[in-house]
Amino acid sequence: MKITYPPIILLCSLIIQTVLYFTFPMLINLSILLGIFIILTGIFLVYISLKKLSKMETTFIPDGQPNKLVIDGPFRVSRNPIYLGMLFILLGTAISLQSLSALLIAFIFFLIINFTWIKHEEEKLASTFNEEWKEYLAKTRRWL
């Protein structure tokens, strides 16, 4: 009999996992690994975003005056990939620490950035790039 039916494969996999857990457990805190992965993703996102802004020779300073609207690279997926990367770093840290209070800090960071800095920067971009900004705004989400 050929075992190709996915539910059968799932059932066999679950049985093997359970047997291995009770006979040869290799325990690890998976939340720490997940948190580290999210932190590294955030760092990478911040890095490639800053690199893209630098390559386009425009400001990465939050209160700076942009001279180009960057809409490709990580900016194709998110209008704020640097802030998204920073949020990933905080979320990854909260998950690694398994801390509800640390998760609350990430949420507060999100609220502060979303309703102060992003609002301020978007107003500046709208006045600087007018029509180009409106097109970008219509097709790219603020966060993800």
C-alpha positions as YAML, in Angstrom:
chain: A
units: angstrom
residues:
- id: 1
  name: MET
  ca: [0.00, 0.00, 0.00]
- id: 2
  name: LYS
  ca: [1.30, 3.40, -0.98]
- id: 3
  name: ILE
  ca: [0.96, 5.93, 1.86]
- id: 4
  name: THR
  ca: [0.31, 9.20, 0.07]
- id: 5
  name: TYR
  ca: [-2.89, 10.34, 1.72]
- id: 6
  name: PRO
  ca: [-1.98, 13.50, 3.75]
- id: 7
  name: PRO
  ca: [-4.18, 12.73, 6.80]
- id: 8
  name: ILE
  ca: [-2.47, 9.33, 7.13]
- id: 9
  name: ILE
  ca: [0.94, 10.99, 6.86]
- id: 10
  name: LEU
  ca: [-0.14, 13.52, 9.52]
- id: 11
  name: LEU
  ca: [-1.35, 10.76, 11.86]
- id: 12
  name: CYS
  ca: [1.91, 8.81, 11.45]
- id: 13
  name: SER
  ca: [3.92, 11.97, 12.06]
- id: 14
  name: LEU
  ca: [1.96, 12.72, 15.25]
- id: 15
  name: ILE
  ca: [2.52, 9.18, 16.51]
- id: 16
  name: ILE
  ca: [6.27, 9.41, 15.79]
- id: 17
  name: GLN
  ca: [6.47, 12.82, 17.51]
- id: 18
  name: THR
  ca: [4.74, 11.44, 20.60]
- id: 19
  name: VAL
  ca: [6.90, 8.32, 20.75]
- id: 20
  name: LEU
  ca: [10.07, 10.39, 20.36]
- id: 21
  name: TYR
  ca: [8.93, 12.85, 23.01]
- id: 22
  name: PHE
  ca: [8.48, 10.10, 25.59]
- id: 23
  name: THR
  ca: [11.51, 7.99, 24.61]
- id: 24
  name: PHE
  ca: [14.12, 10.54, 23.57]
- id: 25
  name: PRO
  ca: [12.98, 14.05, 24.53]
- id: 26
  name: MET
  ca: [15.09, 16.93, 23.28]
- id: 27
  name: LEU
  ca: [13.42, 19.80, 25.06]
- id: 28
  name: ILE
  ca: [13.94, 23.35, 23.90]
- id: 29
  name: ASN
  ca: [12.02, 26.53, 24.53]
- id: 30
  name: LEU
  ca: [10.60, 27.15, 21.07]
- id: 31
  name: SER
  ca: [9.39, 30.63, 21.99]
- id: 32
  name: ILE
  ca: [13.01, 31.74, 22.41]
- id: 33
  name: LEU
  ca: [13.87, 30.45, 18.93]
- id: 34
  name: LEU
  ca: [10.77, 32.08, 17.44]
- id: 35
  name: GLY
  ca: [11.59, 35.34, 19.22]
- id: 36
  name: ILE
  ca: [15.17, 35.31, 17.94]
- id: 37
  name: PHE
  ca: [13.93, 34.64, 14.40]
- id: 38
  name: ILE
  ca: [11.51, 37.60, 14.62]
- id: 39
  name: ILE
  ca: [14.24, 39.85, 16.08]
- id: 40
  name: LEU
  ca: [16.65, 38.93, 13.28]
- id: 41
  name: THR
  ca: [13.91, 39.52, 10.70]
- id: 42
  name: GLY
  ca: [13.34, 42.97, 12.21]
- id: 43
  name: ILE
  ca: [17.04, 43.82, 12.18]
- id: 44
  name: PHE
  ca: [17.32, 42.67, 8.56]
- id: 45
  name: LEU
  ca: [14.27, 44.73, 7.56]
- id: 46
  name: VAL
  ca: [15.66, 47.88, 9.20]
- id: 47
  name: TYR
  ca: [19.06, 47.27, 7.58]
- id: 48
  name: ILE
  ca: [17.79, 46.76, 4.01]
- id: 49
  name: SER
  ca: [15.43, 49.72, 4.37]
- id: 50
  name: LEU
  ca: [18.20, 52.05, 5.52]
- id: 51
  name: LYS
  ca: [20.46, 50.72, 2.78]
- id: 52
  name: LYS
  ca: [17.74, 51.44, 0.18]
- id: 53
  name: LEU
  ca: [17.23, 55.01, 1.45]
- id: 54
  name: SER
  ca: [20.99, 55.57, 1.42]
- id: 55
  name: LYS
  ca: [21.28, 54.21, -2.13]
- id: 56
  name: MET
  ca: [18.50, 56.57, -3.26]
- id: 57
  name: GLU
  ca: [20.35, 59.43, -1.51]
- id: 58
  name: THR
  ca: [17.40, 60.57, 0.56]
- id: 59
  name: THR
  ca: [17.04, 61.07, 4.28]
- id: 60
  name: PHE
  ca: [16.39, 58.32, 6.78]
- id: 61
  name: ILE
  ca: [16.13, 60.82, 9.65]
- id: 62
  name: PRO
  ca: [12.51, 60.76, 10.90]
- id: 63
  name: ASP
  ca: [12.28, 64.55, 10.92]
- id: 64
  name: GLY
  ca: [14.50, 65.06, 7.87]
- id: 65
  name: GLN
  ca: [13.40, 66.49, 4.53]
- id: 66
  name: PRO
  ca: [13.06, 63.74, 1.89]
- id: 67
  name: ASN
  ca: [14.15, 64.56, -1.64]
- id: 68
  name: LYS
  ca: [12.99, 61.29, -3.24]
- id: 69
  name: LEU
  ca: [9.97, 59.07, -2.64]
- id: 70
  name: VAL
  ca: [11.27, 55.52, -2.33]
- id: 71
  name: ILE
  ca: [8.63, 53.01, -3.44]
- id: 72
  name: ASP
  ca: [10.60, 49.87, -4.23]
- id: 73
  name: GLY
  ca: [12.51, 47.29, -2.25]
- id: 74
  name: PRO
  ca: [10.98, 46.88, 1.22]
- id: 75
  name: PHE
  ca: [8.96, 50.06, 0.61]
- id: 76
  name: ARG
  ca: [6.95, 48.17, -2.02]
- id: 77
  name: VAL
  ca: [5.39, 46.04, 0.74]
- id: 78
  name: SER
  ca: [5.18, 48.59, 3.57]
- id: 79
  name: ARG
  ca: [5.25, 52.38, 3.64]
- id: 80
  name: ASN
  ca: [7.13, 52.11, 6.94]
- id: 81
  name: PRO
  ca: [9.48, 49.11, 6.81]
- id: 82
  name: ILE
  ca: [11.92, 50.64, 9.30]
- id: 83
  name: TYR
  ca: [9.22, 51.08, 11.93]
- id: 84
  name: LEU
  ca: [7.89, 47.62, 11.05]
- id: 85
  name: GLY
  ca: [11.37, 46.19, 11.63]
- id: 86
  name: MET
  ca: [11.59, 48.01, 14.96]
- id: 87
  name: LEU
  ca: [8.19, 46.58, 15.94]
- id: 88
  name: PHE
  ca: [9.40, 43.09, 14.97]
- id: 89
  name: ILE
  ca: [12.43, 43.56, 17.24]
- id: 90
  name: LEU
  ca: [10.17, 44.47, 20.17]
- id: 91
  name: LEU
  ca: [7.71, 41.64, 19.43]
- id: 92
  name: GLY
  ca: [10.54, 39.13, 19.10]
- id: 93
  name: THR
  ca: [12.00, 40.28, 22.39]
- id: 94
  name: ALA
  ca: [8.60, 39.95, 24.11]
- id: 95
  name: ILE
  ca: [8.15, 36.44, 22.71]
- id: 96
  name: SER
  ca: [11.68, 35.42, 23.73]
- id: 97
  name: LEU
  ca: [11.13, 36.77, 27.22]
- id: 98
  name: GLN
  ca: [7.64, 35.22, 27.35]
- id: 99
  name: SER
  ca: [6.54, 38.47, 28.91]
- id: 100
  name: LEU
  ca: [3.14, 40.06, 28.70]
- id: 101
  name: SER
  ca: [4.54, 43.35, 29.99]
- id: 102
  name: ALA
  ca: [7.16, 43.35, 27.21]
- id: 103
  name: LEU
  ca: [4.37, 42.67, 24.71]
- id: 104
  name: LEU
  ca: [2.51, 45.67, 26.13]
- id: 105
  name: ILE
  ca: [5.56, 47.85, 25.48]
- id: 106
  name: ALA
  ca: [5.59, 46.68, 21.84]
- id: 107
  name: PHE
  ca: [1.92, 47.62, 21.54]
- id: 108
  name: ILE
  ca: [2.55, 51.05, 23.08]
- id: 109
  name: PHE
  ca: [5.47, 51.56, 20.66]
- id: 110
  name: PHE
  ca: [3.11, 50.71, 17.79]
- id: 111
  name: LEU
  ca: [0.52, 53.25, 18.97]
- id: 112
  name: ILE
  ca: [3.06, 56.02, 19.50]
- id: 113
  name: ILE
  ca: [4.75, 55.51, 16.13]
- id: 114
  name: ASN
  ca: [1.48, 55.02, 14.25]
- id: 115
  name: PHE
  ca: [-0.31, 58.08, 15.59]
- id: 116
  name: THR
  ca: [2.57, 60.54, 15.96]
- id: 117
  name: TRP
  ca: [5.63, 59.93, 13.79]
- id: 118
  name: ILE
  ca: [3.97, 58.18, 10.86]
- id: 119
  name: LYS
  ca: [1.20, 60.77, 10.74]
- id: 120
  name: HIS
  ca: [3.80, 63.55, 10.80]
- id: 121
  name: GLU
  ca: [5.95, 61.91, 8.11]
- id: 122
  name: GLU
  ca: [2.98, 61.16, 5.85]
- id: 123
  name: GLU
  ca: [1.86, 64.79, 5.97]
- id: 124
  name: LYS
  ca: [5.37, 65.86, 4.96]
- id: 125
  name: LEU
  ca: [5.49, 63.30, 2.12]
- id: 126
  name: ALA
  ca: [2.03, 64.34, 0.89]
- id: 127
  name: SER
  ca: [3.04, 67.99, 0.69]
- id: 128
  name: THR
  ca: [6.42, 67.19, -0.89]
- id: 129
  name: PHE
  ca: [5.42, 64.56, -3.46]
- id: 130
  name: ASN
  ca: [1.67, 65.29, -3.95]
- id: 131
  name: GLU
  ca: [0.46, 63.09, -6.86]
- id: 132
  name: GLU
  ca: [3.28, 60.55, -6.63]
- id: 133
  name: TRP
  ca: [2.47, 60.17, -2.91]
- id: 134
  name: LYS
  ca: [-1.25, 59.68, -3.59]
- id: 135
  name: GLU
  ca: [-0.48, 56.85, -6.04]
- id: 136
  name: TYR
  ca: [1.89, 55.20, -3.57]
- id: 137
  name: LEU
  ca: [-0.59, 55.66, -0.72]
- id: 138
  name: ALA
  ca: [-3.33, 53.96, -2.74]
- id: 139
  name: LYS
  ca: [-1.31, 50.83, -3.48]
- id: 140
  name: THR
  ca: [0.91, 50.32, -0.41]
- id: 141
  name: ARG
  ca: [-0.27, 49.64, 3.12]
- id: 142
  name: ARG
  ca: [1.04, 51.57, 6.10]
- id: 143
  name: TRP
  ca: [2.39, 48.55, 8.00]
- id: 144
  name: LEU
  ca: [1.83, 45.31, 6.08]
...
